Amino acid sequence: MTETTLAVKQRLELYYWMCLTRTFDERMVAHWKQGRGLGGTFSQRGHEAISVGAGYALGPEDVVAPMHRDLGTYLVRGMTPRRIFASLLGRATGVSAGRDANIHGAGDLSLGIFGFISHLPHSLPVGLGAAMSFRYRDEPRVAMSFTGDGASSAGLFHETLNLAAVFNAPWVCLVENNQWAYSTPVSEQMKVPDIARRADGYGIPGVIVDGNDVEAVYAVVKEALDRARTGGGPTLIEAKTMRMLGHAIHDGAEYVPRELLAEWEARDPLARFEARLLAERVTDRAELDEIGQRCAVEVEDAVAYAEASPWPDPGTVMEGVYAT
């Protein structure tokens, strides 16, 4: 693990963002199971350490292209629970003003967030394009793109890595290896045991990190961002984790072995970080409970705000729509 010393305040901030992400996710899943949601939705459970740790490492002027399981990054970058839940319910106050009733349309360039493109590899060249613009303008900024294990077998993944390497772009590619590309296990879609090894073919660093350790994720991503910012070029990071629920709300994931889920549940990223903070006497149970209560209040406020928000005016349906 790359060593990066975090102050007590920063470690508690990481815990807060992870707790808020988990609380939001659990409330969202419950909402949809009650039939109160709109369309489908995607659980973040198991990915909190990756999305929060990586998002926390970004500089204020950096940009990021997150995915549908990176709620923590959206939150850390400044997107409020109110805006996100309103977007999930298709309301006019949501991020996409009712144009997209899930996190796919939750981009906000003022926060340095590119909206997620549903076909996973397609966010990679978008991030690379931004990185190349930083290089051309000689700006000390970095772009980071998230993608999944399944997407790493697609041609666009390899084309983007090759181009980024050739042009020494200030770009970081973070692969969230959660073991399953929908219902296809990693072992059935690639021969190599580690996706990070694919970096060797392009002459760039490939790093593996424990995706359930938020401080490890932060350290590895911070090092890659700093390296890219100072002219060191791109890095491929593979964060190993487990998708603890199905692909989306409709998927019961019966194809995933129960013993595998139990093994990863024992490594739950939030519980693990909480135990570390207590063991190292960084905080106490009362403070962690206070943070948890604060997150619960924020999420319930977001739900109430979203449900009270208006539906978009049909007369505005053509606004913000562009074609070439």
C-alpha positions in Angstrom: 0.0 0.0 0.0 1.3 3.5 -0.9 1.7 5.5 2.3 -0.3 8.7 2.5 -0.8 10.2 5.9 -4.3 11.6 6.6 -5.1 13.8 9.5 -7.9 12.8 11.9 -10.3 15.3 10.4 -9.7 13.8 6.9 -10.2 10.3 8.1 -13.5 11.3 9.7 -14.5 13.0 6.5 -13.9 9.8 4.6 -16.1 8.0 7.1 -18.8 10.6 6.8 -18.8 10.3 3.0 -18.9 6.5 3.1 -21.7 6.5 5.7 -23.7 9.0 3.6 -23.2 6.9 0.5 -24.3 3.7 2.3 -27.3 5.4 4.0 -28.4 7.0 0.7 -28.1 3.6 -1.1 -30.0 1.7 1.5 -32.8 4.2 1.5 -32.9 4.2 -2.3 -33.1 0.4 -2.5 -36.0 0.4 0.1 -37.8 3.1 -1.8 -37.7 1.1 -5.0 -38.7 -2.2 -3.3 -41.8 -0.3 -2.0 -42.7 0.5 -5.6 -42.1 4.2 -5.1 -39.2 4.6 -7.5 -39.1 5.5 -11.2 -37.6 3.0 -13.6 -34.5 1.0 -12.5 -31.7 1.8 -10.1 -28.3 0.5 -9.2 -27.0 -0.3 -5.7 -23.6 1.0 -4.6 -23.2 -1.6 -1.8 -19.6 -2.8 -1.7 -18.2 0.0 -3.8 -18.3 2.8 -1.2 -14.5 2.7 -0.5 -13.6 3.0 -4.1 -16.0 5.9 -5.0 -15.2 7.8 -1.8 -11.5 7.2 -1.7 -10.9 8.0 -5.3 -13.2 11.0 -5.3 -11.6 12.4 -2.2 -8.1 12.2 -3.9 -9.1 14.4 -6.8 -8.0 18.0 -6.8 -10.6 20.8 -7.0 -9.7 21.5 -10.7 -9.6 17.9 -11.8 -12.5 16.2 -13.7 -14.0 12.8 -13.3 -16.2 10.5 -15.3 -17.8 8.2 -12.7 -20.1 5.2 -13.3 -23.5 4.0 -11.9 -21.9 2.6 -8.7 -19.9 5.7 -7.9 -22.4 7.7 -5.8 -19.6 8.5 -3.3 -17.7 10.4 -6.0 -20.7 12.4 -6.9 -21.3 13.3 -3.3 -17.7 14.2 -2.5 -17.5 16.4 -5.6 -20.4 18.5 -4.2 -23.6 17.0 -5.8 -26.2 17.1 -3.0 -28.4 14.2 -1.9 -31.4 16.3 -2.7 -30.4 16.8 -6.3 -29.5 13.2 -6.8 -32.7 11.7 -5.3 -34.8 14.2 -7.2 -33.0 13.0 -10.4 -33.8 9.4 -9.5 -37.4 10.3 -9.2 -37.4 12.2 -12.5 -38.2 15.5 -10.9 -37.5 19.0 -12.4 -35.2 19.8 -9.4 -33.0 16.8 -10.2 -29.6 16.9 -11.9 -31.0 16.2 -15.4 -34.2 18.2 -14.7 -36.3 15.0 -15.3 -34.6 13.9 -18.5 -33.1 10.8 -17.0 -34.5 9.0 -14.0 -31.3 7.5 -12.7 -27.6 8.3 -12.1 -26.7 7.9 -15.8 -27.7 11.6 -16.5 -26.1 13.0 -13.3 -23.3 15.0 -14.9 -22.5 18.6 -13.8 -19.5 20.3 -15.4 -19.5 23.0 -12.7 -18.5 20.2 -10.3 -16.0 18.6 -12.8 -18.3 15.6 -13.3 -19.0 14.1 -16.7 -22.4 12.4 -17.0 -22.1 8.6 -17.1 -22.4 7.0 -20.5 -24.4 3.7 -20.0 -22.1 1.6 -22.2 -19.2 1.5 -19.8 -16.0 1.9 -22.0 -17.5 5.0 -23.6 -16.7 7.2 -20.7 -13.0 6.5 -21.1 -12.3 8.5 -24.2 -14.3 11.4 -22.8 -12.0 11.5 -19.8 -9.0 11.2 -22.1 -10.2 14.0 -24.3 -10.3 16.3 -21.2 -6.9 15.1 -20.2 -5.5 15.9 -23.6 -7.0 19.4 -23.4 -5.2 20.0 -20.1 -1.9 18.9 -21.7 -2.3 21.2 -24.7 -3.0 24.1 -22.4 -0.3 23.2 -20.0 -2.7 23.1 -17.1 -1.8 21.1 -13.9 -5.1 19.2 -14.0 -5.9 15.5 -14.3 -8.9 13.6 -15.7 -10.0 10.3 -14.1 -12.4 7.8 -15.7 -14.0 4.8 -13.9 -15.0 1.6 -15.7 -15.8 -2.0 -14.9 -14.1 -5.4 -15.3 -16.4 -6.4 -18.2 -15.6 -3.1 -20.0 -11.9 -3.9 -19.8 -12.5 -6.6 -22.4 -14.0 -4.2 -24.9 -11.9 -2.7 -27.7 -12.5 0.9 -26.7 -10.8 0.2 -23.4 -7.6 -0.9 -25.1 -7.8 1.9 -27.7 -8.1 4.5 -25.1 -5.3 3.1 -22.9 -3.0 3.0 -26.0 -3.8 6.5 -27.0 -3.3 7.8 -23.4 0.1 6.1 -23.2 1.3 7.3 -26.6 0.5 10.9 -25.7 1.5 10.7 -22.1 -1.8 12.1 -21.1 -2.6 13.3 -17.5 -5.3 10.6 -17.2 -6.1 7.9 -14.6 -8.2 4.9 -15.5 -9.8 3.2 -12.5 -11.3 -0.3 -13.1 -13.7 -1.4 -10.5 -13.3 -5.2 -10.6 -16.5 -6.3 -8.7 -16.2 -9.9 -10.0 -19.3 -9.9 -12.2 -20.1 -8.2 -15.5 -23.8 -8.4 -15.0 -24.0 -12.2 -14.7 -20.6 -13.1 -16.2 -17.8 -13.9 -13.8 -14.4 -12.4 -14.5 -12.9 -16.0 -14.9 -15.2 -16.6 -17.9 -14.3 -13.4 -19.8 -10.5 -13.1 -19.5 -7.5 -15.3 -19.0 -5.3 -13.0 -17.0 -5.9 -13.0 -13.2 -5.4 -9.3 -12.8 -6.7 -6.6 -15.1 -3.9 -4.3 -14.0 -1.5 -6.5 -15.9 -3.0 -5.2 -19.1 -1.1 -2.0 -18.5 2.1 -3.7 -19.4 1.1 -3.9 -23.0 0.9 -0.1 -23.2 4.0 0.7 -21.2 2.2 2.4 -18.4 2.0 1.6 -14.6 -0.7 -1.0 -13.6 -1.6 -1.0 -9.9 -3.8 -3.3 -7.9 -5.5 -2.0 -4.8 -7.9 -3.4 -2.2 -11.2 -1.8 -3.2 -12.7 -2.4 0.2 -10.0 -0.3 2.0 -10.9 3.4 1.6 -7.5 4.7 2.8 -5.6 2.3 0.4 -7.8 3.5 -2.5 -7.2 7.1 -1.6 -3.4 6.6 -1.4 -3.1 4.8 -4.7 -5.3 7.2 -6.6 -3.6 10.2 -5.1 -0.2 8.9 -6.1 -1.5 8.3 -9.7 -3.1 11.7 -9.9 0.1 13.5 -8.6 2.2 11.5 -11.1 0.0 12.5 -14.0 -0.2 16.1 -12.8 3.6 16.4 -13.0 4.0 14.9 -16.4 4.3 11.2 -15.5 1.5 10.1 -17.8 -1.5 7.7 -17.2 -2.0 4.9 -14.7 -4.3 1.9 -14.8 -5.6 1.1 -11.4 -7.6 -2.1 -10.6 -9.6 -1.9 -7.4 -10.8 -5.4 -6.4 -14.1 -5.5 -4.7 -17.5 -7.3 -4.8 -20.9 -6.2 -6.0 -23.0 -7.2 -3.0 -26.4 -7.0 -4.8 -27.6 -7.7 -8.3 -26.7 -5.7 -11.4 -29.8 -3.5 -10.8 -32.9 -3.5 -8.6 -34.6 -6.1 -10.8 -31.7 -8.6 -10.5 -31.7 -11.0 -7.5 -28.2 -12.2 -8.5 -29.1 -15.9 -7.8 -26.1 -16.8 -10.0 -23.6 -15.5 -7.4 -22.4 -18.2 -4.9 -23.7 -17.4 -1.4 -20.4 -18.4 0.1 -18.6 -15.8 -2.0 -21.0 -13.1 -0.9 -20.5 -14.1 2.8 -16.7 -14.0 2.3 -16.9 -10.4 1.0 -19.5 -9.3 3.5 -16.9 -10.1 6.2 -14.7 -7.4 4.4 -17.5 -4.8 4.2 -15.7 -1.5 3.5 -17.7 0.7 5.9 -17.6 -1.8 8.8 -13.9 -2.4 8.2 -13.0 1.3 8.3 -15.2 1.9 11.3 -13.4 -0.9 13.2 -10.1 0.6 12.3 -11.0 4.1 13.5 -12.2 2.7 16.8 -9.2 0.3 17.2 -6.7 3.2 16.5 -8.7 5.5 18.9 -9.2 8.0 16.2 -12.8 8.4 17.4 -15.3 6.8 19.7 -18.7 5.1 19.2 -20.6 8.2 20.2 -19.0 10.3 17.5 -19.6 7.7 14.8 -23.2 7.3 15.9 -23.6 11.1 15.6 -22.2 11.0 12.0 -24.6 8.1 11.2 -27.5 10.1 12.5 -26.5 13.2 10.5 -26.4 11.1 7.4 -29.8 9.6 8.1 -31.3 13.1 8.5 -29.7 14.3 5.3 -31.0 11.3 3.3 -34.6 11.6 4.7 -34.5 15.3 3.8 -33.4 14.4 0.3 -36.3 11.9 -0.1 -38.9 14.4 1.2 -37.4 17.2 -1.1 -37.5 14.9 -4.1 -41.1 13.7 -3.5 -42.3 17.3 -3.0 -40.5 18.5 -6.1 -42.5 19.2 -9.3 -42.5 17.0 -12.4 -40.8 18.7 -15.4 -42.9 20.8 -17.7 -43.6 18.9 -20.9 -43.3 22.1 -22.8 -39.5 22.1 -22.0 -38.8 18.7 -23.4 -36.7 20.0 -26.2 -34.5 22.2 -24.0 -31.0 21.1 -23.5 -31.3 18.6 -26.4 -28.6 18.7 -29.0 -28.0 16.9 -32.3 -25.3 16.9 -34.9 
